[in-house]
Amino acid sequence: MNKALTISATALAAVIALAGCSTGSGSAGSSMPGMDHSSGQAMPGTSAAADHNAPDTMFAQGMIPHHTQAVQMSEMMLKKPGIDAKVTALAGRIKAAQGPEIDRMTGWLRDWNESTQMPGGHAMSGMLGDDELKKLDAATGTEAAKLFLTQMIAHHEGAVEMANAEVRGGKNPEAIKLAKDVAASQTDEIKEMKDLLAAL
């Protein structure tokens, strides 16, 4: 009896191993009900997460520094006294949303065995130059709020453009979903920032 159980366990392990080698057609999971969670204990990046293309890589490599700058700009505003409460609240939301997204995209690139740094020569739409960041850092009061909103509108527009490119050309489902979320949420925030800017 024990010998039979050993053979059955070995056969089952072989079936699971073969199913795990499937390259994403999904047929193995759908033809074996209840087995689609067998990859739950696999190492990160060995399942569907590793299934990506060049636009996925470019999206993550480009969006990480893009988000990092948005967090930096938001932190500048959160440290300034005398800023309109609605602007401060927006800066807090941007920081809270984009920080975890940076971590997710960094994890994807590691899982994909891709560099977390974008190759040189790729310009990212909406990014501020050093002089513009210094100007924001030095500004105070209403002037700072207006400058932050103006700069962040352009920054968000660049992010939406990058996200839409990923939706059109990407392959990884998680990356495409994040791109759709970024495009939707930042489009809403652009409208909000334009309204805030008009009211200042």
Residue pairs with C-beta under 8 A, 6 or more apart in sequence:
16 35
16 38
18 28
19 28
19 29
19 32
19 35
19 38
20 38
20 39
20 42
20 46
20 47
22 28
22 29
23 51
24 48
24 51
28 35
29 35
29 36
30 36
39 46
39 47
44 107
44 111
45 110
45 111
45 112
45 113
48 173
49 108
49 111
49 112
49 172
49 174
50 111
50 112
51 171
51 172
52 108
52 112
52 114
52 170
52 171
52 172
52 175
53 169
53 170
53 171
53 172
55 165
55 166
55 168
55 169
55 170
55 171
56 108
56 112
56 166
56 170
56 171
56 172
56 175
57 109
57 112
57 114
58 118
58 122
58 166
59 105
59 162
59 163
59 165
59 166
59 170
59 175
59 179
60 105
60 106
60 108
60 109
60 114
60 175
61 109
61 114
61 115
61 116
61 117
61 118
61 119
62 118
62 122
62 124
62 162
63 101
63 105
63 159
63 162
63 163
63 182
64 102
64 105
64 106
64 109
64 116
64 118
65 118
65 124
65 127
66 124
66 126
66 127
66 155
66 158
66 159
66 162
67 98
67 99
67 101
67 102
67 105
67 159
68 102
69 127
69 128
69 133
69 155
70 94
70 95
70 98
70 152
70 155
70 156
70 159
71 94
71 95
71 98
71 99
71 102
72 133
73 91
73 128
73 133
73 136
73 148
73 151
73 152
73 155
74 91
74 92
74 94
74 95
75 91
75 95
76 136
76 137
76 148
77 83
77 87
77 88
77 91
77 144
77 145
77 148
78 88
78 91
78 92
78 95
80 140
80 144
82 140
82 141
83 141
83 144
83 145
84 142
84 145
84 196
84 200
86 196
87 145
87 148
87 149
87 196
90 189
90 192
90 193
90 196
91 148
93 189
94 152
94 189
97 185
101 178
101 182
104 178
105 175
105 178
106 116
108 172
108 174
108 175
109 115
109 116
110 116
118 124
124 158
124 162
125 157
125 158
125 159
125 161
125 162
126 154
126 155
126 156
126 157
126 158
126 159
126 161
127 155
127 158
128 136
128 151
128 155
132 151
135 147
136 144
136 147
136 148
136 151
139 147
139 148
142 200
145 196
145 200
146 197
146 200
149 193
149 194
149 196
149 197
149 200
150 197
152 193
153 190
153 193
153 194
153 197
156 186
156 187
156 189
156 190
156 193
157 190
159 182
159 186
160 182
160 183
160 186
160 187
160 190
162 179
163 179
163 180
163 182
163 183
163 186
164 179
164 183
166 175
166 176
166 179
167 176
167 179
167 180
167 183
170 176
170 179
